[in-house]
Amino acid sequence: MTTTLVTGASRGLGKETARQLVAAGHTVWVGARDLRAGTAVAEELGARAVQLDVTDDASAAAAFAHLDAAGGLDVLVNNAGIAMWGLNGPDALAVFDTNAVGIVRTTEAALPLLRRSANPLVVNIGSALGSFAATHDPAKPASTVNAIVYGASKAAVSMLTAQYARAVPEVHFVVLEPGYTATELGGAPNPHGRPVEVSAATVVAAASAGPEGPSGVFLEDGEPLGW
């Protein structure tokens, strides 16, 4: 049985991803900054909960120590992310701290567990807004959206994926554009975009694929997306 942790899983894409992973037979850990909220979601889904704030080194270390004691980890889904639209230093630092540095924190804390797995995999949630190819292609929605700091942070996620794939070849790494989705990213309900169930299914497919295929790739709905 595959044991999978989803960060930022108390709502939105993370929660739906956790739901579908449970249905697919994974043992799922709901990572959440607020353990009470994470526990409520875990009880609803038939999962387990662990307190995990990706902006806090001690929280990340404690979370993966807890998973280690509970049996280990096979798949890490780095889903936690924020969008802030202010063009100032504090907002930019907050976005990068969560979206990019948070992946470093969780991945480094998870690697000792993943290296003991028979099929270790890290799925990073990226964005076409961080792709030069997508943001310069008039046929792609990303070419019409201004997301200066958020897009830059997601470009960092793509390069982190490529670099980790090279540096840690024994673990499989992929980065996904999950699709423009109707969630509350950015702090307010978004009525646009496709249903969260559709986007979560693409994450679940990647998280269930095992180590087959190339590592360090950027995917959109299962197909390569240009960097």
N, C-alpha and C positions, 0 to 999 in steps of 0.2 A: 504494500500500500504506500502511495506517495504522500509525504508530509509536506505541506505547502504553507508558507506565511505570506499574507498579503498586507502590506503597509497601507495606512490610511483607509482602513476597511470598514469604518463605522457608518459610511454613507456613500451614495453616488456609485461611481464605477467600481470602487473597491469593494463595496458591500455586494453588489450584483455579481462581481467576479467571484467573491467568496461563496456566494449562494450556488453558482453554477459549478464551481469546483467541488463543493460538497456533493452535489447531484452526480458529478462524474466519478465519485468514489475517492476523492482525496481526503486525507485528514487535514483539516484547514485550521490555521491559526489566524484569528482576526487581530491585527496589530492596530492599536488605537492610542492616541495621546490620553484620552479620558477612559480609564479602565472601566468605569461604570457603564459608559455608552458601549464600549467594546464588548463587555459581558452580555449586555442586553441583546446586541446583534448576534453574538455567538449562540446564545440560548435560542434565539429565533431560528437560526440557520442549522443548528446541529453541529456547530464548530466549537473551537476553544478560543479563549481570549488571552492576550498578553499586552501589558502596558508598553507602548513603544512610541516615543517622541523622536522622530528622525533628526531633530535639531539638537539633540542632547546626547553626547557621547556616553554618559553613564547609563542613560535609559536604554540605548542600543545594546550596550554590553550586558546589562542585566536581562534584557529580553532574550537574547540569544543564549545566555547562560541558563535561563529557565527552559528554553527549548532543548538545550543539550541534555539537561537533567531529565527531561520528559521523553527523550528518545531520539532526538536529532532532527535533521531537516534535509529535504531533497530539492525543493524549489523555493526560490525567493522571488516574489513579485513586488518590485519597487514601484508602487502606485502612488504613494503620498505626494501631493503637490499642491501649490497654491498659485493664484494669479493675483497680482496687485498691479494697478495701472499707473501708479504715481511714478514720475520720472525724477526720482531723488535717491540719494544714497541709502537712507534707511529702508525704503521699499525694495530697492534693488538688492541690497544685502539679504533681506528677509526671503526674497524669492529664490535667490541663488542658494541660500543656506538650506532651504527645504528641498528644492527641486534637484539641485546638483550635489552639494556637499552632503545632503542627507543620504544620497545613494552611496557615497564613499563610506559614511558611517555604518550604514546597515550592511553593505557588502563586506567590509573589512571584519565586522563582528560576526558575520555569517560564514565566512570562508572556512574556518576550522571545522564547522559542521558539514558544510557542503563537500569538502574534500574527503569526508568519510562516507559520502553517499555513493551508491553505484551509478546514479544518473543525476548528477548535480546540474542545476539550471538556474540562471538568473534572468528574469524578464523585466526589463526596464520600460516604464511607460514614458515614451517620448512624445513628439508632436511634429506634424508637418510644418508647423510654424517655426521649427528649428532646422528646417531643411532648405538649403540654398536652391535645390532643384524645384521643390514644391512652391516656394515663395516667388520663384521667377517663372512659373508655368501658369499662363492665363487660364488654363483649364482646371487648375487646382484652387479650391476655396482659400487656401492659405495665401494665395497671391493677392487677395483683396483685404486682408486683415492686418492692421497695425498692432503689433504686440512686441514692442521693442525689448523690454526686459524679459518678459515671459519667453519669447521666442529665443532669445540669446541663452536663457537658462536651459531650454530644451535642446539647443544645439550642443551645449555642454554635456547633456545626457547622452547624446549620440556618440560623442568622442570618448566619454567615459566607457561606454559599451565597447567600442572598438579597441581601446587601450587595454581594458581588462581582458578581453578575449585573447589578445596577444600575450599579456603578462601572465595570465592564469589559464593555460590551455587545457588543464584538466577539468575545468568548469565551462559549461556552455553558456554563452551570453547572447541575448538578442534585445533589440530595442523596437518598440512598436508605436506606430501612430494608430490609436484605437478608433479614430473616426470622430468627426464633429458630433458631439453627444449632448443630449438634453440633461444636464446635471446642474449642480449649484456651484461649480468652480467659479471663483471670483466673488462669491459671497451672496449671490442672488439667484433665484430659480431662472433657468434658461429654457424658454419654451421651444427653442429652435433645436435643430439637430436631430439625429436619429435616436430611437429608443435606447436606453442604457443597456437593455438586454442584448441588443445586436452588437454593440461595441464590446461588452463584456465577453461575448462568445469568442471574439478574436483573441482576447487575452487568454481565455481558457484553452483555446486550441494551441497557442504557443506554450503555455505552461504544462500542457499534457503531451507535448510532442517528444519529450525525452531528448537525448543528445544527438539525434539524427540531424543531418543537414549542416550547413556552414554556421560557424560561430561568428559573432561580431557583425551581424547583418541588421539592416533597418527594414522593417516590414510594415506593410499596410494591407489589411485584409488578406494576409497570407502571401502577398506578393512583394518583391523588393521595391523599396522606395528610394529614390536618388538622394544622396547626401546633400 
